[in-house]
Amino acid sequence: MPPVKKQLPRQSTRLISLHPQTGIDEAVRRRRIQRHLETLEK
């Protein structure tokens, strides 16, 4: 994960409220990462 992500929590919520599509993409990305981590554990 790029370190830039850690500096964005406040801005990301604002961007998600302005652009719902961004929030959807972020949710999909998190789900994909979660699935990837689960496959790595197995």
DAKAZI-V305479 format. One record per residue. RES is the residue in one small letter. OMEGA is omega as a letter, one per 40 degrees, with the letter a starting at -180 (* if undefined). D_LAST is the distance of its C-alpha to the last C-alpha in whole Angstrom. Layout:
res->RES omega->OMEGA d_last->D_LAST
res->RES omega->OMEGA d_last->D_LAST
This chain:
res->m omega->i d_last->21
res->p omega->a d_last->25
res->p omega->a d_last->27
res->v omega->a d_last->29
res->k omega->a d_last->27
res->k omega->a d_last->28
res->q omega->a d_last->31
res->l omega->a d_last->31
res->p omega->a d_last->31
res->r omega->a d_last->34
res->q omega->a d_last->35
res->s omega->i d_last->32
res->t omega->i d_last->33
res->r omega->a d_last->36
res->l omega->a d_last->35
res->i omega->a d_last->33
res->s omega->i d_last->36
res->l omega->a d_last->38
res->h omega->a d_last->36
res->p omega->a d_last->34
res->q omega->i d_last->32
res->t omega->i d_last->30
res->g omega->i d_last->29
res->i omega->i d_last->27
res->d omega->a d_last->26
res->e omega->i d_last->25
res->a omega->i d_last->23
res->v omega->a d_last->21
res->r omega->i d_last->20
res->r omega->a d_last->19
res->r omega->a d_last->17
res->r omega->i d_last->16
res->i omega->i d_last->14
res->q omega->i d_last->13
res->r omega->a d_last->11
res->h omega->i d_last->10
res->l omega->i d_last->9
res->e omega->i d_last->6
res->t omega->i d_last->5
res->l omega->a d_last->5
res->e omega->i d_last->4
res->k omega->* d_last->0
